Amino acid sequence: MKKQILRFGPWILLLAVGTIAVPRTANTAPAPVPPPEFPHMRAAANELREAKSELEHAAHDFCGHRADAVRATDVALREINQAIACRR
């Protein structure tokens, strides 16, 4: 019996010290990320950016409407960004 205690004693001591020395932490799951504010307005801004890019890289000028459409897209993007920034 003494031999078994002496044989397993260091392991038991190591386990006891290890459980005392290592603090147990609570569930450390990451905090949930809140959804972005105004998801439809942000999606609309992304779509406008893509439309503007297509207009700028188009091969023809759509009967003179391309330049007007690019300017109107810039205005719309500016308004959407200001609306998102305004939190009244």
N, C-alpha and C positions, 0 to 999 in steps of 0.2 A: 504494500500500500504506500509506504514511504517513497519507494522508487517511482511509482506512478505520479505522486504529487510532485516529486522533484523533476520528473520528466515533463509534466504538463504545466508545472508552476510558472515557468517563464512565459509561456503562451497565454495563460490566464491573466497574468500580470500585464502583459502587453495589450491584451484585449481590454482590460479594465482601464488602463491608462489611455489607450486610444479613444475609448468612448468618452472619457472625461475631457481629454485634451481637445477633441474635435467637437466644436459646438454644432448642435443640430440646428439647421435653419428651417424656417417655415417654407411653405410652398412658394418657390421663387419664380413662378410663371410670369412672363412679361406682361406688363399692363396692356390692356387692349388699346389699340390705336383708334382714336375717334375718326369717324368718316369726315372727309373734307367738307367744308361749308359750301353751300350753294353748288352742288354737283352738276346741276343742269346748266347753270351759267358758265361754269368752267368748261363743260363739254362743248357748249356753243362757242366759246372763245377758241377752243382747239380746232373746231370745225372751220371757223372763220380764218384761222391761220393757214389751214390746209388749202382752203379755197383761194386765199390770197396768193399762196405759193403757186398754185396751178395757173392762176391768171397771169402772174408775172413770168412764168415759163412757157406760156402758150405760144404756139407757132403763129397765130393770127390775132388780130385785134378786135374781133367780134363786132365789126361794123362801127368801130370807134367807141364802143362801150367799155372796153377793157380798162382804160385809164380811169374812167369814172367809177367803175366797180372797185378798183384797187383803192381809190381815195375813200369811197364809202365804207369799204371793209376796215380801213384804218380808223375811221371815225367810230364805227361800231365796236371795234376792239377796245378803243380808248374808253368808250362809254361803259362797256361791260366791266373792264378793269376798275373803273371808278366806282361802279355800283357794288362790286365785290368788296372794295376797300371801305366803302361807306357802311357803317354798322349802326345806323340810327334806327 
